[in-house]
Amino acid sequence: MISMVQYAVGDATAPAGSSGPKVIAHVCNDSGGWGRGFVTAVSRRWQAPEAAYRAWYRERGRPGNDFALGAVQLVPVEDGIWVANMIGQHGIARRGRTDAPIRYEAITAALTTLVTHCTRLGASAHLPRIGCGLAGGTWDRIEPLLITHLATRGIATTVYDIP
């Protein structure tokens, strides 16, 4: 069954809809920075995703640590709710930077992994408009990735816009 991406006005850290397991996915950078954008909402609700991301970054390059563009770190935050830290941007947005930090290939790789996690958990996916804020991406390039890698694979996908 092919489903489409659903849109909702609300807080992606408080996913609505079905009562089943949920994965809240968002894009992180590969430079260890956490403190602007959607991550601030995540950190207001739970401490674990930031702590896990910082430890993952700190231990990068060590055996067994897959921290790199395209990688996904799944962090349990509540019973039946996980946060997926997806590494999809190279560096961070800075004044004077001429290129956007978004890496669409990394988003594609991360979504492929996210589908595996959602399938294993029987979970729906809940996201803000990933990659379109500080990462500098465009929704006309991100939305087709969500459709291809999540919705057409049967993962109920909801994208949240803040009121």
Secondary structure, 3 states (H helix, E strand, C coil): CCCCEEEEECCCCCCCCCCCCEEEEEEEECCCCCCCCHHHHHHHHCCHHHHHHHHHHHCCCCCCCCCCCCCEEEEEEECCEEEEEEEEECCCCCCCCCCCCECHHHHHHHHHHHHHHHHHHCCEEEECCCCCCCCCCCHHHHHHHHHHHCHHHCCCEEEEECC
